[in-house]
Amino acid sequence: MLDIKLIREQPEFVKAELEKVGFPGKDIDSLLELDRRRRAVIHETESLKARRSTRSQEIRKITDPQEREVAVAEMRTVGNRIAELEKEVSALEETFQQRLLEIPNLPHPRVPVGRDEHENIVVRTVGEPTTFSFTPKPHWELGEQLGIIDFERGVKISGSRFYVLKGLGARLQRALISWMLDLHVQEHGYTEIYPPAMVKGECLVGTGNLPKFGENLYRDYAEDFWFVPTAEVPVTNLYRDEILDPGRLPIYHVAYTPCFRREKMSAGRDVRGIKRGHQFDKVEMVKFVDPATSDAELDSLVDNAEDVCRRLGIPYRIVQMCTGDLSFVAAIKYDVELWAPGCQEWLEVSSCSNFRDFQARRARIRYRPTAGAKPEFIHTLNGSGLALPRVVIAVLENYQQEDGSIVIPAVLRPYMGGKDRIATIR
């Protein structure tokens, strides 16, 4: 959420920056008009309350019954007006807060201006595409031939965009999750969290998923629980409504959760394979940092995600999002993409973002820079470290052999019971 003081004091700057991300400036004008009306009504309400308080003291001193009755009737009218204004204030406040929640984050000065994803910038590419002496197969063919992915039964039990991992396919995904968690904890300095996969609606408001993306989320209406679209939601909200003591920052957390998304925006896309589903697993890194260090923390976050790719030995690239392709909440964002030779495409396996104080304002997460200092909003960052099942796709397609088997990357073998290959079933 943006600081309303910034919007009031620098409306033209805010409008110009938001127009870079496709948000119309006229919506800021209407918000400011609503804000002026809200503040005017609040001022009138408080003025009448002050008048009533003062007049009530005076009425107690009136001895003439008739004069006192007139004064009491006057204050009754004032009281009725205050009640009307309080209802108006409540309605205006609710509308104002809702409108404020619908405004996206301002882009970081380092973000290149562009219209859409076609104007994103490839920052660097690491590694050469894997070469084969044969035509590489896509993962959906490999998975079925090896008997480690069952699409038919996934659809039978749950419907389209569901699948079942079997045998060494299931173990490969579990191995990746365990290895990535260990890497981030033991070498990158994160503390592991295992959070609930269902949260209250206010948690999704805090991270910026609600109200804008409600249609893409799964919800238990009876209990008003929401299934998490990413571990970012419960982990960020660990510190909601808190003031962190001096010396607590930075805080680094890493968490594995299943994730649930309705994929309404991707209807008709990526219908083959396991690239895009309603349920998937992900290891997520979340940082809570001092605002002065957040830019450097983003660079470190990207490197942590890259480290997974480097150790897997799979070609990858880093792509910076332009203003037209930033997410609603991100001030600056880099995607990490792995090469998939069977699909012949780059697969996004991590989006590393600095939200600055945008989420912290929504979730009311603050810290004291020093003892006794005024609380300030922290900066939050997050990035996948990495997202399944696309890493599974990249492993299967890059490590496939001509006989249809899959060589298991060396870093995963201790997590696969020492196995070095997923062999073709004959």
C-alpha positions as CSV (number, residue, x, y, z in Angstrom):
1,M,0.0,0.0,0.0
2,L,1.3,3.4,-0.9
3,D,1.7,6.2,1.8
4,I,-1.3,8.5,1.5
5,K,1.0,11.4,2.6
6,L,3.1,10.8,-0.5
7,I,0.1,10.8,-2.8
8,R,-1.2,14.0,-1.2
9,E,2.1,15.8,-1.3
10,Q,3.4,14.6,-4.7
11,P,0.3,13.6,-6.8
12,E,1.9,14.3,-10.2
13,F,4.9,12.3,-9.4
14,V,2.8,9.4,-8.2
15,K,0.6,9.5,-11.3
16,A,3.5,9.6,-13.6
17,E,5.2,6.6,-11.9
18,L,2.0,4.6,-11.8
19,E,1.2,5.3,-15.4
20,K,4.4,3.4,-16.2
21,V,2.9,0.3,-14.8
22,G,-0.4,0.8,-16.6
23,F,-2.4,2.4,-13.7
24,P,-4.5,5.4,-14.9
25,G,-3.7,8.8,-13.3
26,K,-7.4,9.7,-13.1
27,D,-7.8,7.1,-10.4
28,I,-5.4,9.0,-8.2
29,D,-7.3,12.2,-8.8
30,S,-10.6,10.4,-7.7
31,L,-8.8,9.0,-4.7
32,L,-7.6,12.4,-3.6
33,E,-11.1,13.8,-4.0
34,L,-12.5,11.0,-1.9
35,D,-9.7,11.7,0.6
36,R,-10.6,15.4,0.7
37,R,-14.3,14.6,1.3
38,R,-13.4,12.0,4.0
39,R,-11.2,14.5,5.8
40,A,-13.8,17.2,5.6
41,V,-16.5,15.1,7.1
42,I,-14.1,13.9,9.8
43,H,-13.3,17.6,10.6
44,E,-16.9,18.6,10.7
45,T,-17.7,15.6,13.0
46,E,-14.8,16.5,15.4
47,S,-15.8,20.2,15.4
48,L,-19.4,19.3,16.3
49,K,-18.2,17.0,19.0
50,A,-16.0,19.7,20.5
51,R,-18.9,22.2,20.3
52,R,-21.2,19.7,22.0
53,S,-18.7,19.1,24.8
54,T,-18.2,22.8,25.4
55,R,-21.9,23.5,25.3
56,S,-22.7,20.6,27.6
57,Q,-20.5,22.2,30.2
58,E,-22.3,25.5,29.7
59,I,-25.8,23.9,30.0
60,R,-25.0,22.6,33.4
61,K,-24.7,26.2,34.6
62,I,-28.0,27.4,33.1
63,T,-30.5,28.0,35.8
64,D,-33.5,29.3,33.7
65,P,-35.6,26.2,32.8
66,Q,-36.8,27.6,29.4
67,E,-33.3,28.6,28.3
68,R,-32.0,25.3,29.4
69,E,-34.7,23.4,27.4
70,V,-33.8,25.4,24.3
71,A,-30.1,24.6,24.7
72,V,-30.7,20.9,25.3
73,A,-32.9,20.8,22.1
74,E,-30.1,22.5,20.2
75,M,-27.6,19.9,21.4
76,R,-30.0,17.1,20.5
77,T,-30.0,18.4,16.9
78,V,-26.2,18.5,17.0
79,G,-26.1,15.0,18.3
80,N,-28.3,13.7,15.5
81,R,-26.1,15.5,13.0
82,I,-23.0,13.8,14.6
83,A,-24.7,10.4,14.3
84,E,-25.3,11.1,10.6
85,L,-21.8,12.2,10.0
86,E,-20.3,9.2,11.8
87,K,-22.2,6.9,9.5
88,E,-20.9,8.9,6.5
89,V,-17.4,8.8,7.9
90,S,-17.6,5.0,8.3
91,A,-18.8,4.5,4.7
92,L,-16.2,7.0,3.3
93,E,-13.4,5.3,5.3
94,E,-14.3,1.9,4.0
95,T,-14.4,3.1,0.4
96,F,-11.2,5.0,0.9
97,Q,-9.3,2.1,2.3
98,Q,-10.6,-0.2,-0.4
99,R,-9.5,2.2,-3.2
100,L,-6.1,2.6,-1.5
101,L,-5.6,-1.2,-1.5
102,E,-6.3,-1.3,-5.3
103,I,-3.3,1.0,-6.1
104,P,-0.2,-0.9,-7.2
105,N,3.3,-0.3,-6.0
106,L,5.6,2.4,-7.5
107,P,8.3,1.1,-9.8
108,H,11.9,1.2,-8.5
109,P,14.1,3.8,-10.3
110,R,16.2,0.8,-11.6
111,V,13.2,-0.7,-13.5
112,P,13.3,-0.2,-17.3
113,V,10.2,1.4,-18.8
114,G,8.4,-0.9,-21.2
115,R,4.9,-1.8,-22.3
116,D,4.8,-5.6,-21.7
117,E,6.8,-8.8,-21.3
118,H,8.3,-8.4,-24.8
119,E,10.3,-5.4,-23.4
120,N,11.8,-7.3,-20.5
121,I,15.6,-7.4,-20.4
122,V,17.7,-10.5,-20.3
123,V,20.4,-9.5,-17.8
124,R,22.6,-12.6,-18.3
125,T,22.6,-16.1,-19.5
126,V,24.7,-18.7,-17.7
127,G,25.6,-22.0,-19.4
128,E,25.0,-23.2,-22.9
129,P,21.9,-25.1,-24.0
130,T,22.4,-28.8,-23.5
131,T,23.4,-30.6,-26.7
132,F,22.1,-34.0,-27.7
133,S,23.0,-36.6,-30.3
134,F,19.3,-37.3,-30.6
135,T,16.1,-35.3,-30.6
136,P,15.3,-34.5,-26.9
137,K,11.8,-35.4,-25.7
138,P,9.5,-33.2,-23.7
139,H,8.9,-34.2,-20.1
140,W,5.4,-35.5,-20.6
141,E,6.7,-38.2,-23.0
142,L,9.6,-39.0,-20.7
143,G,7.4,-39.2,-17.6
144,E,4.9,-41.5,-19.1
145,Q,7.6,-43.8,-20.7
146,L,9.4,-44.0,-17.3
147,G,6.2,-44.6,-15.4
148,I,6.9,-41.6,-13.1
149,I,4.1,-39.3,-14.2
150,D,0.5,-40.4,-14.5
151,F,-1.6,-37.8,-16.3
152,E,-4.7,-40.0,-16.9
153,R,-5.2,-40.9,-13.3
154,G,-4.5,-37.3,-12.2
155,V,-7.4,-36.1,-14.4
156,K,-9.5,-39.0,-13.2
157,I,-9.3,-38.1,-9.6
158,S,-9.2,-34.3,-9.7
159,G,-9.8,-33.0,-13.3
160,S,-7.7,-31.1,-15.8
161,R,-4.3,-29.6,-14.8
162,F,-3.8,-32.3,-12.2
163,Y,-1.4,-35.3,-12.4
164,V,0.2,-37.9,-10.2
165,L,3.9,-38.3,-9.6
166,K,4.8,-42.0,-9.0
167,G,7.9,-43.9,-7.7
168,L,11.1,-42.1,-8.5
169,G,9.2,-39.2,-10.0
170,A,7.7,-38.5,-6.6
171,R,11.0,-39.1,-4.9
172,L,12.8,-36.7,-7.3
173,Q,10.4,-33.9,-6.4
174,R,10.8,-34.7,-2.7
175,A,14.6,-34.8,-3.1
176,L,14.6,-31.4,-4.8
177,I,12.6,-29.9,-2.0
178,S,14.7,-31.3,0.8
179,W,18.0,-30.4,-0.9
180,M,16.9,-26.8,-1.6
181,L,15.7,-26.3,2.0
182,D,19.0,-27.7,3.3
183,L,21.0,-25.5,0.9
184,H,19.2,-22.3,1.9
185,V,19.4,-23.1,5.6
186,Q,22.9,-24.4,5.8
187,E,24.7,-22.2,3.3
188,H,22.5,-19.1,2.7
189,G,21.6,-18.3,6.3
190,Y,17.8,-18.8,6.2
191,T,15.7,-20.2,9.1
192,E,13.2,-22.9,8.0
193,I,9.5,-22.3,8.6
194,Y,6.7,-24.8,8.0
195,P,3.6,-22.7,8.0
196,P,-0.1,-23.5,7.5
197,A,-1.3,-23.9,4.0
198,M,-4.6,-22.1,4.8
199,V,-4.7,-18.5,6.1
200,K,-7.2,-15.7,7.0
201,G,-8.2,-13.3,4.4
202,E,-6.4,-10.4,6.1
203,C,-3.1,-12.2,5.5
204,L,-3.7,-12.1,1.7
205,V,-4.6,-8.4,2.0
206,G,-1.3,-7.9,3.7
207,T,0.8,-9.4,0.9
208,G,-1.3,-7.8,-1.9
209,N,-3.1,-10.9,-3.2
210,L,-6.5,-9.4,-2.0
211,P,-8.6,-7.7,-3.1
212,K,-7.1,-7.7,-6.6
213,F,-6.5,-11.4,-7.3
214,G,-9.4,-13.0,-5.3
215,E,-10.7,-14.8,-8.4
216,N,-7.4,-16.8,-8.7
217,L,-7.5,-18.0,-5.2
218,Y,-9.1,-21.1,-3.6
219,R,-11.3,-20.5,-0.6
220,D,-13.2,-22.4,2.1
221,Y,-16.2,-20.2,2.3
222,A,-17.7,-22.0,5.4
223,E,-14.7,-21.2,7.6
224,D,-13.4,-18.2,5.5
225,F,-10.0,-19.8,5.1
226,W,-7.9,-19.2,2.0
227,F,-5.5,-21.8,0.5
228,V,-2.1,-20.2,0.0
229,P,-0.9,-19.3,-3.5
230,T,2.6,-19.2,-2.1
231,A,4.4,-19.6,1.2
232,E,5.1,-15.8,0.9
233,V,1.6,-15.2,2.4
234,P,1.8,-17.0,5.7
235,V,5.6,-16.3,6.2
236,T,5.2,-12.6,5.6
237,N,2.3,-12.5,8.0
238,L,4.3,-14.0,10.8
239,Y,5.2,-10.5,11.8
240,R,1.9,-8.8,10.9
241,D,0.9,-6.0,13.4
242,E,4.3,-6.3,15.1
243,I,7.0,-3.8,15.9
244,L,10.4,-5.6,15.7
245,D,13.0,-4.7,18.3
246,P,16.3,-3.0,17.4
247,G,18.9,-5.6,16.1
248,R,16.3,-8.1,14.8
249,L,16.8,-7.3,11.2
250,P,17.5,-8.8,8.8
251,I,15.3,-11.8,9.1
252,Y,15.6,-14.6,6.5
253,H,13.0,-17.4,6.3
254,V,12.6,-20.2,3.9
255,A,9.6,-22.4,3.7
256,Y,8.2,-25.3,1.7
257,T,4.4,-25.4,1.1
258,P,2.0,-26.8,-1.5
259,C,0.5,-23.9,-3.4
260,F,-2.9,-23.5,-4.9
261,R,-4.0,-21.2,-7.8
262,R,-7.0,-21.3,-10.1
263,E,-5.0,-20.4,-13.2
264,K,-8.0,-18.5,-14.6
265,M,-5.7,-16.1,-16.5
266,S,-3.9,-19.0,-18.3
267,A,-6.9,-20.8,-19.7
268,G,-5.8,-22.7,-22.9
269,R,-2.1,-22.2,-22.2
270,D,0.4,-25.0,-21.4
271,V,-2.2,-27.7,-21.4
272,R,0.3,-30.5,-21.8
273,G,2.6,-31.7,-19.1
274,I,3.1,-30.4,-15.6
275,K,4.2,-26.8,-16.2
276,R,1.0,-25.2,-15.1
277,G,-1.4,-26.7,-12.5
278,H,-3.9,-25.7,-9.9
279,Q,-1.7,-27.4,-7.2
280,F,2.1,-27.3,-7.1
281,D,5.0,-27.4,-4.6
282,K,7.4,-24.5,-4.0
283,V,10.3,-23.6,-1.7
284,E,10.0,-19.9,-0.9
285,M,12.6,-17.4,0.5
286,V,11.3,-14.4,2.4
287,K,13.3,-11.5,3.8
288,F,12.5,-8.7,6.3
289,V,15.2,-6.0,6.1
290,D,16.2,-2.5,6.9
291,P,15.1,-0.2,4.1
292,A,18.7,1.1,3.6
293,T,19.8,-2.5,2.7
294,S,16.9,-3.8,0.6
295,D,18.5,-3.2,-2.8
296,A,21.6,-5.2,-1.8
297,E,19.4,-7.8,-0.3
298,L,17.6,-8.2,-3.6
299,D,20.9,-8.9,-5.4
300,S,21.7,-11.5,-2.7
301,L,18.2,-13.1,-3.0
302,V,18.7,-13.5,-6.8
303,D,22.1,-15.1,-6.2
304,N,20.5,-17.5,-3.7
305,A,18.0,-18.6,-6.4
306,E,20.8,-18.8,-9.0
307,D,22.9,-21.0,-6.7
308,V,20.3,-23.7,-7.0
309,C,20.5,-23.5,-10.8
310,R,24.3,-23.5,-10.8
311,R,24.5,-26.6,-8.6
312,L,22.0,-28.5,-10.7
313,G,24.2,-27.7,-13.7
314,I,21.3,-26.6,-15.8
315,P,21.5,-23.5,-18.2
316,Y,19.6,-20.6,-16.8
317,R,19.1,-16.9,-17.4
318,I,18.1,-13.8,-15.4
319,V,15.4,-11.5,-16.8
320,Q,14.5,-8.1,-15.4
321,M,10.8,-7.2,-15.6
322,C,10.1,-3.8,-17.3
323,T,7.4,-1.5,-15.8
324,G,4.7,-3.0,-18.0
325,D,5.3,-6.5,-16.7
326,L,5.8,-5.8,-13.0
327,S,3.5,-7.6,-10.5
328,F,1.0,-5.5,-8.6
329,V,3.1,-5.5,-5.4
330,A,6.7,-5.5,-6.7
331,A,8.8,-2.4,-7.0
332,I,11.5,-4.3,-8.9
333,K,11.5,-7.9,-10.0
334,Y,13.9,-10.4,-11.6
335,D,12.9,-13.8,-13.0
336,V,15.2,-16.8,-13.0
337,E,14.5,-19.1,-15.9
338,L,15.8,-22.7,-16.5
339,W,16.2,-24.0,-20.1
340,A,14.0,-27.0,-21.0
341,P,15.3,-28.6,-24.2
342,G,12.4,-30.9,-24.7
343,C,9.8,-28.1,-24.5
344,Q,12.3,-25.8,-26.2
345,E,11.5,-22.9,-23.8
346,W,12.8,-21.0,-20.8
347,L,10.8,-21.9,-17.7
348,E,10.4,-19.4,-14.9
349,V,11.3,-21.1,-11.7
350,S,11.7,-18.0,-9.5
351,S,10.5,-14.4,-9.3
352,C,12.7,-12.4,-6.9
353,S,11.1,-9.1,-5.8
354,N,11.7,-6.2,-3.6
355,F,8.4,-4.8,-2.4
356,R,10.0,-2.0,-0.4
357,D,7.5,-0.9,2.3
358,F,4.4,-1.8,0.2
359,Q,3.5,-5.0,2.0
360,A,4.7,-3.8,5.3
361,R,2.2,-0.9,5.2
362,R,-0.6,-3.3,4.4
363,A,0.4,-5.8,7.1
364,R,1.6,-3.1,9.5
365,I,5.0,-4.6,10.1
366,R,7.4,-2.1,11.6
367,Y,10.8,-2.0,13.5
368,R,12.7,0.4,15.7
369,P,16.0,1.4,14.2
370,T,17.4,2.1,17.7
371,A,16.0,1.8,21.3
372,G,13.3,4.3,21.9
373,A,13.2,5.4,18.2
374,K,9.9,5.9,16.4
375,P,8.8,2.8,14.6
376,E,9.3,2.6,10.8
377,F,8.1,0.3,8.2
378,I,10.5,-2.5,7.1
379,H,11.1,-3.6,3.6
380,T,10.1,-7.1,2.5
381,L,11.5,-9.3,-0.3
382,N,10.7,-12.7,-1.6
383,G,11.7,-15.2,-4.3
384,S,11.2,-18.9,-5.0
385,G,14.1,-21.0,-4.2
386,L,12.9,-22.7,-6.4
387,A,9.4,-23.6,-7.7
388,L,8.3,-27.1,-8.5
389,P,7.3,-28.8,-10.8
390,R,9.2,-26.7,-13.4
391,V,12.6,-27.7,-11.8
392,V,11.5,-31.3,-12.3
393,I,10.8,-30.6,-15.9
394,A,14.2,-29.0,-16.4
395,V,16.0,-32.0,-14.7
396,L,14.1,-34.6,-16.8
397,E,14.7,-32.8,-20.1
398,N,18.3,-31.7,-19.6
399,Y,19.5,-35.0,-18.1
400,Q,17.7,-37.4,-20.5
401,Q,19.6,-40.0,-22.3
402,E,19.1,-41.6,-25.7
403,D,17.8,-44.8,-24.1
404,G,15.1,-42.8,-22.3
405,S,16.6,-42.9,-18.9
406,I,17.4,-39.8,-16.7
407,V,20.7,-39.2,-15.0
408,I,20.2,-37.8,-11.6
409,P,22.2,-34.7,-10.8
410,A,25.0,-35.4,-8.4
411,V,23.7,-33.0,-5.7
412,L,20.4,-34.9,-5.5
413,R,21.8,-38.4,-5.3
414,P,22.2,-38.4,-1.5
415,Y,18.5,-37.5,-1.3
416,M,17.6,-40.3,-3.8
417,G,19.0,-43.1,-1.7
418,G,22.2,-43.0,-3.7
419,K,20.5,-43.7,-7.1
420,D,22.2,-42.1,-10.0
421,R,19.6,-42.8,-12.7
422,I,15.9,-43.2,-13.4
423,A,15.8,-46.1,-15.8
424,T,13.4,-46.8,-18.6
425,I,10.8,-49.4,-17.7
426,R,11.0,-52.3,-20.2
